[in-house]
Amino acid sequence: MSVLVDPPLWPNHGTVWGHLVSDTSYDELHAFAARAGIPRRAFDHDHYDVPAERWDDVVALGAEPVSTRDLVRRLRASGLRVRARDR
């Protein structure tokens, strides 16, 4: 399993957000998010938005903490990255 999470750095809606991705498959990502109780509406093309207050929870469930740079690099290498122009 390769579910990754980057630090919550992006402000919106009164909190900061990180990103949860899989570098294996969307099925793996959706299954992990469901186990973590993250609603499907938090899915944004190739990642789930994770509020800061849930970050420790997803790490405790097995998400690998990585830098934002590593998360994007690994997502691109997997072929699962959705380019901004395709959103």
N, C-alpha and C positions, 0 to 999 in steps of 0.2 A: 504494500500500500504506500502510495506517495501523495499524501495530502499535505499541502504546504500552507502556511499562514504568515503573512508579513505583519510588521508592527502597525498598530492603529495610529496613523498619522494624518488622515484626511478628515478635516472638520466638515460636519453637516448635521443638521437637526439637533443641535445642542450637545453633540458628542464627537468623538473622533472614530474613524473606521479603518479597519484593515481588510485584507482580501484573503479569501480561502479558495484554493485551487487544487486541482489534481494534475499531475503530470503523466497520468496513466489513461484516465477516461472520464467523461462526464458522468457515466453511471456510478463510478466510484465516488465522485464528488457529491452527487445527489444523495447517495446512500449515507455518506458521512454526515452531510448537513442534516439529513432527517434524524440520524442518531443523536446529533447535537441539539436537536430542537430548533434549528434555524429554518424559518419558513421559506417556502419556494419563491415567494415574492422578493426575497433578498438576492436571488440569482440574477446576474447581469451579464448575459451573453457567454462569458467564460469563467466567471468567478462569483462567489457569494460575498456580499458585504457583511462584515462582522463588526459590531460595535465594541468599543474598548472593554465594556463590562463583561463581554462574553469571550474575550481573547484567552484568558486562562482556562476557561472551560474547554475550548477546542484543542488547546495544547494538552490538557489532561486526558482528552479522548484519543490523542495520538497524532494530532497535526504537528508537522515539523516546523518549528519557527525558523524563518529565513529572512534575509534582508529583502527589501523591495526589489533591488537589482537582481538578486538570485531568483526570486519568484518569477519575474518577467522572463529572465533568461531560460529557466527550466520550462516555463509554459510555452515559450516560443519553440524551444527544441522539441517539445512533445508534439507540436503541430496543432495543439488545441487553442492557441491564442487567436482571439478574434480581433482583427485590426480595427483601429478607431474608425476608419472610413467605411467599414462594413457594419458598424453598429447601427 
